[in-house]
Amino acid sequence: MTINISSAIERKFEELFNEKPVLFRSPGRVNLIGEHTDYNMGFVLPAAIDRAIYFAITPRSDNECSLYSYDMDDSYKFRVSDLKFSEKNWANYLMGVVDQLVKAGYKLNGFNCVFGGDIPIGAGLSSSAAIEAGLAYALNYIFNLGIDKLTLVKLAQKAENEFVGVKCGIMDQYINIFGEEEKVLKIDCRSLEYEYFPFKFENASIVLFNSGVSHSLASSEYNQRKKECGEGVEIIRKKYNHVGSLRDVSVEMLDEFKFRMNSVIFKRCKYVVEENQRVLNACSSLEKGDLITFGSLMYLTHEGLRSEYEVSCAKLNFLVDILKDKPGVYGSRMMGGGFGGCTINIIENDSIDEITLFVLKSYKDKFNIDPEIYVTKISGGTNIIPVNENAER
Ligand code: GLA
C-alpha cells in the first residue's frame, strides 16, 4: 500500500511538472495516553504510525507555488508574496506553513508539490499535522534553510493556530517530526523536553477502530475547551499566583476550588490534572512492561473524556464499552480531539481476529456501519525517502 502511494505520487509529479522530485514521508500519529493535556502544558505519550502523507517536491526559480492534492485530484496555485486564506480548505494547511516561514524571515522561492497518502481524514490520526510538519520539513530541506527540528515543530503548530485557526497544542506536529520506530514519545509540553519509551510487545498490538464520525466540525468545541481551562487557571491563580497553566495545579489544590468555580470549569480542570498524573503512571507501567496497568489507565482516560471533559460521542463510547471486560483487550479509549475519529485499543495478537470480528458485528448491528480497522505499527518521524529506496519499490 505504502509502496504504491509514494511511487504513484512521484509519477504524478513527473507527469505534471516534467522533472524528478525529492520525496518525503510524513506520518500520522496515535496517542497512547495524555489527551487534551498538550495545550495545558502537560504530558502526552504519542507515537508516529505506518500511515503517512507523501510529498513530491522541487524548488522553483520564481515566486509561484503549484500544489496538487493527489487524494482530491485538485490543484491550487499561489504566490509566496501573496498569501490569502483560501476557500479550498486543504490548501490552507500548506499555505499556513509558507506564511510562517515568510513571517520568520526566511527567503523562499516558489515550489511545485504533489502530496497525498493513506492517513484517513477526520479520523483523529493527525493528517493535518502530517501535512503541515511534512511540508515544513520538506521546504527546510529543499531550500536549505537550516532550521532545527524543534523550530520546525513550533512553526508547523503555528501554521495551524494562525492560518487554519485551530488552537491546537504541540503534540501532533512534535511526534510527526520526532517519532521513532517502536517507541512512544513522552513529551513534556511545558519544557518541551522529551523521552522515548520502547513500545514493542511480542504479544500485543495497537489497533484502531474508526467510528466513521468525522471530527472535522470539532474545532470550535476544541477551542472552547481550551478557553474553559484558561478560565480555571485564572481563578486558581488568584490564590496561587505561581500557577501559569493546569500543569502547575495538583489534585489537592484544585479541590479547594470545587465550590469556587463553575462546575463545568471544575470538571474540565479535574480531568486535565488527573490525566497528567495518568501519563506519568502509564510511563512507569511501560518501564515494567505492565500492559495491564497501562490499559486500565486508558479506560480511566476515556471515562474522564466522556463525563468530565465531554468530548466523546455515543459511537466512541459504544466502541469502548463493548470491549471493557473482553479477554484479550488491555485497554481502549477514544483518541485525539474527540467528537469522532478512532478509538485506540491495545489487544493481544492472538485475540485480534476474534475481537475485530466482534467489533465489526456489534457496530454493524447497532449503527449499521462497518467501522474501518487499522492494526498499526509504530514508525519513524518525517523523513526524506532516499532515491534508491523509492526506485526499488
Ligand atoms: C488534537 C490536537 C492536539 C491535542 C489533541 C487532544 O489532536 O491537534 O494538539 O490537543 O487534539 O489531545
Boltz pocket constraint, residues with backbone or C-beta under 6 A from the ligand:
constraints:
  - pocket:
      binder: B
      contacts: [[A, 34], [A, 35], [A, 36], [A, 37], [A, 38], [A, 39], [A, 124], [A, 126], [A, 168], [A, 169], [A, 170], [A, 171], [A, 172], [A, 336], [A, 337], [A, 338]]
      max_distance: 6.0
